[in-house]
Amino acid sequence: MGQTQTQPADSKQPEQKKFLTGAQAIMESLVAQGVTTIFGYPGGAIMPTYDALYDYQDRLKHILVRHEQGAGHAAQGYARMLNKAGVCMVTSGPGATNLITPIADAMLDSTPLVCIVGQVKGNLLGTDAFQECDLIGISMPVTKWNYQVMDPNEIPEIIAKAFYIAESGRPGPVLIDITRTAQSELMTEPFEYKPCTSIISYKPRVEPKQEHVEAAAKLINAAKKPYILAGHGVLIAGAEAELNALVDKAGIPVATTLLGMSAMDADHPMYVGWPGMHGNYGANVLTNSCDVLIAIGMRFDDRITGDLATYAKQAKVVHIEIDPAEVDKNVKADAPVVGDAKAALQALLPLIKPAEHLEWRAEFDYYFKEEHEKITLKDVFHEGDQIKMGEAIAMMSDKTKGEAVVVTDVGQHQMVTNRYYRFKKRNSIVTSGGAGTMGFALPAAFGAKVAVPEREVVAVIGDGGFQMTLQELGTIAQSKLPVKIIILNNNFLGMVRQWQELFHARRYSFVELENPDFITIAKGFGIPGHTVSDRNLLSESLDTLLNSETPYLLEIVCEKEGNVFPMVPAGSTVTNVRLE
């Protein structure tokens, strides 16, 4: 009978390769990409990934929101502050569909998001399994790119691509749908993460063509009445210094769009406000008087242009834009410059001749004076018992010296905030522009505070929008981050009510709100707050809010049927401005 051969105890065993599960590969990929924060909500189909996350808590901070929509909006606020992709992670079915609203919002406002969603097991796809939903089909119209992962070996490459696509060119949201099978199974290849730096089929142009820059410079140098509209693309590109240099050198009046605000100091002598439906008087009217309109990092949204058939028809148009699909889409460009705003302005500046355009700038001063006398004095420096939204925002602007990060919801308060907050520090406005998403502000303000905890973050919200995502008070309370919350309460869906008053013979159809006790609700979450309705106590109340070292909610009871003016009626020409 033969003897069994045994190896000596000190002999070397062949080293076995350790392969990661797909869930572990997700975690390692996020760490390798430099991600530090995830906003999310667990559930069945994403549970293997959350199980892996348990071992990565020293490297990845996960913030548990109270609703998946809150995860998306918080990631948006985070992304907007840092100009890099915010990350959110949710489960399949309703967990993932709850992300669609923030994804659509991010798509329209060029906000980079990487959304990781769980999916049912691979063998259950197409069977209408529990919490199965075709997220690739649903999200395709509102994502920059999406992909379904069924093989764990794909995960490192797909995550790397996701961040590259989300952050490069015109930023936007991407969605990765990962089956539970791909999360649970072992990779059959060693884990390796390589950041993506290029994709053959995706080549965003950063550097503009020199001949296009020269054509733009020729138009600008010949202009007698040049006018700049600066959009969100200036902030995304970090081109504020270049914009200021162009304005100073060429003496050109400049307006910023809703999302472009804070690209210019509000007290800059060439800053003329913002155009659009509730924008400044001169900024709108003189659009149809300029001879060269220079659009930088903006897309000629209908809220800016009004009736396209009458918009700036007298002007030559220079359009600096990174997304070629936006050029000539709404307004025909005489000198299109496709490329990053910073790179384009750097190329343009040496070609621009110094100028002052004093008479042209004086025209803006004329309209500003009329607007101040007919509107601003009534909104900010008025007499009467009721607090007006405008005076509350102007006072808050003064107290924060225009340096707070201001996060607004959608409605009258949003327009008032952008009118009367005097932004003095770059990248200070976070708002929902293209989608106009009510409920945006509370979670987005939290996400912004996570990104820049050293800055004062103030959320300004209407009483209607606040009730759409107020559950995120729980997230804020648990984090203990001192987000400051202002509810401008007029007991109406204010913007809809204003339209019904002006265009529907005051037929107030389902816009009056019987609101709850917001302060009691906040205290239920452990957040202190108080209500102010006396104008004489407004200043003291704002001091209490801003000096709080914890989250704080201030409810300001405002004039119930106040309107926001100026106003360009929807679809009207930009010169048809209502002052009352």
Order of alpha helices (4+ residues) and beta strands (2+ residues): alpha-beta-alpha-beta-alpha-beta-alpha-alpha-beta-alpha-beta-alpha-beta-alpha-alpha-beta-alpha-alpha-beta-alpha-beta-alpha-beta-beta-alpha-alpha-alpha-alpha-beta-alpha-beta-alpha-beta-alpha-alpha-beta-alpha-alpha-beta-alpha-beta
